Amino acid sequence: MRSRVVSGEEKEARGLGGGKLTATMISDGPHKRRPLPRRAAPLPGLPLRARILSRMTASSSLPFPTGLPLLLAFDLDGTLIQDGGTELPPETARALARLRSLGVKLAIVTGRDIPPRSVREGVQADATATNNGGRIEVGGQLHAQAEFSPEDLQAVLAHELQGVRLVLFTPEAIYVDLPPDRDPEPWMLARGYHPLSEAPQTGIVKAGFYHPEVVTLARRLRESHPHLVLTGAQDPYPHFLTVTPTGAHKAAALARIAELLEVPLERTVAFGDSDNDEVMLEVAGYAVQVGTLPLLARHADWQLPGHEALAAYLDGIADGLEGR
């Protein structure tokens, strides 16, 4: 699915947040159990857009939600853009502009702290959820921000990983612990990082661990603190673990965004490629897997081979709304 392995550092923040923010915990969103994928049989000779239209109009126990209102929610890395990238493909930007003109609502739901400026300008999303869904903005207004309690933060920091690279995030800064032989990454220097010893006990919104044995920490935290949200420590990021506070996950973010935009959850379409997208694909009204990660296949109502195919798929949705 990916041509190279991108470090978690490269995928993290591309800019600082705003001023001091009031913490608001996100409640867990509803979940539904999905059967096996209901993908249409291949139609040889037809281009992707034609196949999409045939799928959208075919009878099915779980058809694509036609008409409006409609909310499309996108993961960032590996879905909207290439993994670790900073630019929205021009054809994807054009397809999204078409959908916006038809009244479709758009949302970005990402593990990053903030999407790249060029992506924000290209998507012009109605809502953005960052930090794996822990921070939610709709119409430029902050609606939710999840933070670790001091007790949970202490448990997260009590790790057993020797030589780990550890990054704590607040809305305003990052705090980094690096092995003695490791220089700061360029993105850390750009952010003006602080040493981990200066990290506050409150206001931490995310922790990132980079180590070959993060799976051991993930296993221990799942047993001792099952209310925390853990992603990574498995394919496609076996050496990277993200920990976010209770309720800070993409399913809760999608449910909250849909509520704020007044779109029924069954009229949402989620797009994702990685393990942190699993809960969002599960809760969405319709799920589109981008790529081939086996973990996501059971949740997918449609599968795209990669982010390069996204623009044609979105144009197919627009064609359907226009009655073509």
Secondary structure, 3 states (H helix, E strand, C coil): CCCCCCCHHHHCCCCCCCCCCCCECCCCCCCCCCCCCCCCCCCCCCCHHHHHHHHHHCCCCCCCCCCCCCEEEECCECCCECCCCCCCCHHHHHHHHHHHHCCCEEEEECCCCCCCHHHHHHHCCCEEEEHHHCEEEECCEEEEECCCCHHHHHHHHCCCCCCCEEEEECCCCEEEECCCCCCCCHHHHHHCCEEHHHCCCCCCCEEEEECCCHHHHHHHHHHHCCCCEEEEEECCEEEEEEEECCCCCHHHHHHHHHHHCCCCHHHEEEEECCHHHHHHHHHCCEEEEECCCHHHHCCCCEEECCHHHHHHHHHHHHHHHCCC
